[in-house]
Amino acid sequence: MQYLRVLSLKKYNLYQCRYLTIHSPVCAHKWFPDAEFIKQFSGPVIFRTDTTDKYYKMIYNSQMRPVERKLKNMWINFGPQHPAAHGVLRLILELDGETVVRADPHIGFLHRATEKLMEHKHYNQSLPFMDRLDYVSTIANEQGFALAVETLLNIEAPPRAKAIRVLCSELCRIANHLLNISGTILDAGGITPFFWMCEEREKIYELFERLCGARVHCAYLRPGGVSQDLPIGFLDDVHELCMKLGERCDETEDVATGNRLYYARTAGIGVVSAHEAINLGFTGPMLRCTGVKWDLRITQPYDGYDLYDFDVVVGTFGDSYDRHLLRLEELRQSLRIINQVIDTIPEGEIRTDDSKICLPTRIEMKTSMESLIHHFKLCTEGYRVPPGATYTAVECPKGELGLYMVADGSSKPYRVHIRPCSYTHVLGLSVLGPKLMLADIAILIATIDIVFGDIDR
């Protein structure tokens, strides 16, 4: 489009007009430079050569342009073969240098479908499964199962059986805390208390072997009582063990508790507040270390725990050092309970007198036809439990062990759900792990006190 300006001239008798538009095609070719063409002039000089690219550098505002870099966090697998994982824990850690940004626990490597197996066995056959949960404190697990079945049957164990249960459960608590305390010290770099406390645990296992013939998987407690009475001289040996165990704890405290290196490795590590602990579902030492005074042996006493005098140990700061101190003091409180049991254990029966539920003794079975028939029926078919449902919880060394059991009137439970002690504590790794150093993760796992037979079930 072209514009032509024409002036008004009277002598030519033309009208005045400012612009005259003439529509005629413009026969010119339009060209626009593309990106490839501009790219050849993007260097320090217009016409680039190899020499100019080698010796000339582009300088903007008298400063060298910084080299752009992208930093990426490192992802590592902590376990499941790591010796400090305390089982088959696979912990996926995102690291910024050596600082943990994210911790993602993966479980299930030891899953055995325990709950479903218990639904296909009668009640006496399901008892040994409890020993395979928390295999560090087996009899404490059996106590929860026996109480759940007794609640459904509406029966109660005799007083002597209750005292024996308390005695064995507290021995298991001592064995559990001995292993956890020495294992935590071992993860922090101290090896001597581990040998001391493993020697004491060996003595407890020898006592269990005298009691029922098995060291670890005892299957000693039964619904309605216990399988057999205490052997001769058993209480004397337990008393001698308790007298020496207090001195061993004092030696461990002298070596580790006051050690500045151990304090530096544990103080301020894995801090959890009372509000967080309650929201995350923590129980046992993980809850009490925050200052919450909650112990099922006090708040909801079972098996005669209300007859004994002991204190609930609570912490202040909720860190790994508090959990170490708490378990040491709980160990001493368990010794206090055992001494009271030894002094006050009553005489009498060790199982309920209902022959339809409890197995007869070996002597009765060999002399009485009725006892032989009862033994055969109980071992093959089990006993029928009235329809009903119960949730029974006990205070295990690692926390609250709960069993939700539904009976349908047959000799097998319709549904069994186990609320393990350490399951919610493993969840806490994703909350307590971030912002810690990589070396502190092993200390955190040790003081949480997890066992994967309990978690994976």
N, C-alpha and C positions, 0 to 999 in steps of 0.2 A: 504494500500500500504506500503510495507516494503522495506527498502534500506539495501543493504549488501555491505560492502567494502571488496574487495579481493586484496591482495598484489600479485605482480608479482614475481614468483619464477622460476629461470631458470632450477633448477634441476627437477622441475615438468613439464617443457616445456609448461607452460601456458602463454597465452597472457596477457599483462598488461592491466588492466581495472580499472578505478577509482570507478565506481558504477555499481552495478548489481541490476537490478530491478526484483523482483519476484512478480508476480500478484497472490495473494492468498487472499481469503476472511478473514476479521477480525471478529471473532465471539464474539464481546463484545457489551453490551447493553449501549446505550448513554442515559444520564438523564440530564435534565436541570431543575433547581429550578424555580417554578412558583411564581406568585405574592403572592398567599396565603401562600406559604411556607416561603417566605422572611418576610412577615408581622409579624410572631411570634417572629422574632429577632429584631424588630424595636424599642423596648423600651430601657430604660437605661441599662438593663442587657440582657444577651442572653436568659436566661430562666426566663420568667416573671411569677410572682405570684401576688396575690392580695396585699400582703404586699409591694412588690417593686413598684407596680403601685400607691400605696397610699403615700409612703414616698420618692420615688426617682423622680426627675424631670430632664428632659433633658435640659441641658444648652449648648448653642452654643456660642462660642467666649466669654465666661464669661458673657453673657447677656441673659436675659430671652427673648424668642421669643414673640413679641407683638401679642395680640389677634386681628385677622382681623375682622373689622366691616365695614358694608356698611351703609352709611347715605343716606336717601331718603327724598326729599322735600315733604312738605305737600300740598295737594290740598283741597281748601275749596270753598264753594259756597257763594258768597256775593249777597244775594237776591235770588229770586225776591220778597221775603216778608220783606226784610230789610228796616227799616224806613229811612235809609240814602241813599237808592238807588234811591230816587226821582222818583218812578214809578216801573214798573215791569221789572227792569233790573236784569238779571242774569249774574253776573260777576264771572267767574271761575278764581281763583287766585292760583298761585303756590308760596308757601312761603318757604323761607330758613330762619328758625327762625321766625322773624317778618318782614323780608325784602321781598318785592314782587319781584319775579323773572320773572313772566309772568302774564299778565292780558288778559283774553279772554272774551270779551263781547258777550252775546247771547241775541238776540232781537226777536221780533215777538209774544210776549205774548198778545199784544193788537191789533193785526192785524184784521181789519174789512173790507178789500177789498174796501176802499173808492174810489179808482180810477175806479174800475170796476162798482161800484154803480153809480158814476157820469156819466158813459157812457150809463146808462140805464134810466137816468132822464133828463128832459129838463133843460135848463140853470137856470131858477129861482128855480127849485127844488134842484139843486146841491149846491146852496149857503149855506144852513145850514150845509152841510158837512164840510165847512171850519172852522166853529166854533168848531168842534170836533177835529181839529188837535192840534194846540197849544191852549189849553183851558185856559191858563193864560192870553193871549193877543188875544182875539177873533177877534176884529174889524180889527186889522192889517192883519189877514189872509183874511178877507172878501175884504179888499182893493185890494189885489193881484188878487183875482178872478174877481172882478168887472173890473179892468183895463184890464185883459186878454180878457174878453168878449167884452169890448168896443173897443179894438184893432181889434178884428175880425169883429165887426159891423161897424168900422170906424166912431164912434161917440165920443163925448166928453161931460163930465159932466159940468154943469154950474159953474161959479166961486164960488157961495155960497156953492154949494154941495162940491166942492173941499176943501174949507176952513173948512167945517164941518168934512170932512174925515180926514184932517190933525189934527184937534182938537181931534177927537176920537182916532186916531192912537197914538198920543202922550200921551193921557191919559192911553191907554193900555200899552205903553212903561213904563210909570211911575209905573203902577200897577205891571208889570212884574219885574222891577228892585227892587221895594220895597220887593217883595217876595223873590227874589234871594239874595239880600244883607242880609236881616234878617235871611233867611234860612241858609246861610253860617255861619253867626255869631252863630246861634243856633247849627249847627254841630260842631263848635269849642268850644262850652261850654257856650256861653252867651245867656241868654233867654230874657232879658229885651227888647232889640230893636225889637224882634219878635212881642211882644205885641204892641209896638208903631206903627210899620209899618202895622200890620194887621188892626189897627184902621183906618189908612189913606186909605188902600185899601178898607175897608168897605165904606168909604165915596165915593170913585170912583164908586163902584158898585151901590150905591144909585143914583148917577148921571146917570149911564147907565139905571137904572130902570125907572127913570123919562123920559129918552130920548126915549126909545123904549118899555118899559114894561118888559124887561128881564134883569137879573143881569149879567149872564155869556154868555149864547148863544144868542147873540143879534139879529143876522140876520138883521142888520140895514142898511148896505150899499147895494145898488142895482146897477146892470149895468145901467148906465145912470144917476146916482145920489144917493140919499138916500131915505128911505121910507117915512119919515115925517120930518117936520121942527123942529127946536129947540123949546122947551117949553118956556113959559114966565119966565124970571128970571133965566134961566139956566146959561147964561154967567156970571151973577153976582156971582152965587154960585161957578162956576169954578174958578173965580178970587179969591174969598175968600179962597178956598182950596189951590190954588197955593201960596198965601201969607203965609199961615201957614205951608205948606209942606217944604219950605226952612228951617224954624226954626227946624222942626223935623229932617231934614237931618243933620243939625249942631249938634243937640244933639246926634244923632247916631255916628257921627264922633268923638265927644268928648269921648264917651263911648268905642267905638270899634276901630276906625282907629288908634288912638294913643296908644292903649293898647299893652303893650309889650308881653303879652301872646298871643293875637290874631296875632300880627306880627310874633311871633315865629312859630305859627301854619300854617301861609299862605306864608310867604316870602320864596322863593326858592322852593316852591312846585309846581310841574307840569310846569316846565319851558319849553317853546317852542320858537324856533327861528323863525324869519320871513321866512326863507327859508323852514323850516319844515311846518310852517302853510300854506304857499301857496301850497306846494306839497300835503299836506293832504286835501286840499280843505276847509280850515277853512274860515268862514265869520263872520261878526258882531264883537262883543267884543273879540272873540277868535283870530281874525286876527288883530284887531286894538291894542290889548295889546302888540303885538310884535313890534309896531312902524310903521306898514303899514297903511297909511292914505287912507282907502277905505271905503266909505259910499255911497250907491246908492242914497241917498237923495241929495248928492252933485255931484257925478260923472254922474249920469243918473237921473236928477230930474223928478219927476212925481207929479201930483196933485198940482202943484203950490208951491213945496218946494223951488224953486229958488226965490220966492218972500220974503222969510224970512231969517233973519240974525242969523246964529248959527254956532258954531265951531264943527269940527270933533275931538273927544277926542282920543288920541293915548297914548299907554304906552311905556315903555322903556325896561323892563326886561322880560316881557312875563310870569310872574309867577302868582300864585293865588292872591297875594296881589295887583299886578297891575290890575288884572281883577276886584277886589273889588273897587279900587279907580276909575277905568274907568267907572263902572256902576254908581257910585255915581255922577260923573261929568256929565255923559250922562243924568242922572235924572234932574240935574239942567239946562242942555241945553234944555230938553223937556219943562221945566217950562218957559224957555225963549221963545220958539216957541209958546206956548199956549198964553202967554201974548200978543205976536204980532198978533196972530189970533184974539183974543178978540178985539184988537184995530182996526184991519183993515178988519174985516169980512164984505163982501159986502151984499147988499140987492138983492133980485131977486128970481128966481126960484131955486128949490132944485132938480129938475130932468129934463131930456131932454124933449123937446116938441113933440117927436115922440110917438104918442099914440099906435103904433104897438109894442113898446118895453116896455115902462114903464106903470105900472098899474095906472089907474085913481084914484083920491081921492075918499073917501067915499061919500062926498057930491055930486060930479059929477055922481058917479055911481047910486045914488038914485034919481037923477033928469033928467038924460040923458039916453035915450035908447041906443045910440051909445056907451057911456061909459060902460054901463052894458054889452053890447055884447063884447066889447074889454076886459073887466075884465074876462068874462067867457072864452073867447078864450085863453087869456094869462095864465089863471090858469089851463086850461085843456090840451091845446096843446102846449103852449109856443110860442116863436117866432123863425122864421127861420133865421139861420146865414149863410151868404155866405161862400162858400168853401174857405179854407185857413188854415194857421198854424201860431202860434205865440208862442214865449217864453217871458213871462212877469215876471219880478222879482221886488220885493219890499224889503225894508230894515225893516224887523221885529225886535223886541227886541232881539231875540236870534241869528239872522243872516239873510242870504238871503233866502227868500221864492220865489221859482220859479215855474211857471206853464207852461208846454208845452201842448198846446191845439190844436187839429186838428178838424176843422169843415168840414162836407161833404155836407152842404146845407140843412140839416134837422134841427129840433128843438132840437136834442140831439148831444152832441159832439161825434165825431168818436173815438177820443183817448184823454185821459187826463193823464198826468204824473206830479206828484207833486215832486218838489225838496225840501224836508223839511229842516228846519234850523239846526236841531240838529243831523241829520243822520251822517254827516262826523265827528262831534265832538265826538260822541260815539266811532267811529273808532279810534280817537286819544287816547282813554283810553289804548289801547294796546301799544301805543308808549310812552305816558307820565307816565303810571303806573309803569313799571319796575324800580327797584332801590329805590322806595319809601317804607316807613314803612306802615304797615297795617292800622294804625290809620290815615294816610294821604290820603288814598283812598277816604274817605268820604268827605274830604275837596276838593279834586280834582273834584269829581263828582258834588259837589255843585257849584263850580266856573265855571265849563263848562256850567251849566245851560241847562239841558235836560228835555224834556217833552215827554213821550212815546206815547201820542196821535199823536204827530207830527212825531215821528220816525217810528212807526209801521203802521200808516195810516190805 
